[in-house]
Amino acid sequence: MAMKNIPPESIKLLVSTVQELSLTRDLDTVMKIVRTAARNLTGADGATFVLRDGDKCYYADEDAIAPLWKGSRFPMSACISGWAMLNRQPAVIEDIYADSRIPADAYKPTFVKSLAMVPIRTIDPIGAIGNYWAIQRMPTEEEVWLLQSLADITAVTIENVYVYAELEQRVKDRTRQLEAINQDLETFSYTVSHDLRAPLRTVTSFTSILLEDHAQHLSDEGKRIATKIVDGGKSMAALIDRLLLFFKNDKKELLKVLVPMSAIVTELTSDIKMQERNRDIEFLIHDLPNAQGDIILITEVWANLISNAVKYTRGKLKTLIEIGAEETYQQLVYYVKDNGAGFDMENYDKLFGVFQRLHASKEFEGTGVGLASVQRIITRHGGKVWANAKINEGAMFYFSLPAYRRPVIQSKKHL
């Protein structure tokens, strides 16, 4: 069939319908758009939207000058929409009462004299679209082409709707699972806080008393064991505190303000130099643009990354820690670089996991919670965390935050 025989306004309407259907996410809207377009494309007096329901045809929707069969179900073998689906081709009928495929009794109460019915998808049809006229006429080849084109577009749209519905359901299911997990975490954190701290405090307190008041009655081995009990209790208490903070940070509402990055880093590094006055530590701090974020949580990110750099450079005679940033229109990228122990990039997948540590506790103390907390905080701010390292050559940790203003163009050192 030559496209030139189709009126331009019909092609324009078909294109407009395609665009409208591409934005549709539910079946009711699809049916509403299609039933209206089906009538307008051919000038019909009525249109039906039929869905296949097992071995029946379900007349799900209609747009007509008088009621037809909306809400009714008929056997596939007893209606013309079923014929179009079973035979996977259009049914074009000039006189419905002269065609044996038509159940005349079902049509007598209606205005219908002629019709065209096309399947929605010719391979394994999922429904049909019907056009009806109140006067006897033969639907043209162009009208049937337009109707079938609409049905083909509808088939794709319905598949998309089903996909979106499935994805939406998966998101809902996943959300429910996460809510249940969060509830479990809250319960766990409460248990840790109230049920584990008390007996742990009892053990460490009484062992400390034993060491302080009864040391003369203990052998050297007894003192050593008691000291290890106290140290182990303190480590466990620190881990509990870190866990509680880890869970608390996920629940904490973000109070975003303009965060003075340079001031935070300057204060943290000054405190560290005071604490580590016996070490030769040099901090090289570049310009750090301010960012929008929760100042308490962002401070925790800096504290974790800088303290890690200090910890993992402990074996160096000269410690160099470089802190800087790169700024673009889309994001702010901050980094902390050290010349310490580094790590094997083959274990990178474990780096930001809770309780995951890439070094033995005998080498470097820690709880395995810090970097996991950093990642959660930055993710909540809409950013990312990543790292590069080489064993015994140091590590470089990055985190990004969304830019809140246009960057200031200035010369920067690229590392």
Secondary structure by P-SEA (a helix, b strand, c coil): cccccccaaaaaaaaaaaaaaaacccaaaaaaaaaaaaaaaccccbbbbbbbcccbbbcccccccccccccccccccccaaaaaaaacbbbbbccccccccccccccccccccccccccccccccccbbbbbbcccccccaaaaaaaaaaaaaaaaaaaaaaaaaaaaaaaaaaaaaaaaaaaaaaaaaaaaacccaaaaaaaaaaaaaaaacccccccaaaaaaaaaaaaaaaaaaaaaaaaaaaaaaaaccccccccaaaaaaaaaaaaaaaaaccccccccccbbbbbbccaaaaaaaaaaaaaaaaaaaccccbbbbbbbccccccbbbbbccccccccccccccccccccccccccccccccccaaaaaaaaaaaaccccccccccccbbbbbbbccccccccbbbbbcc
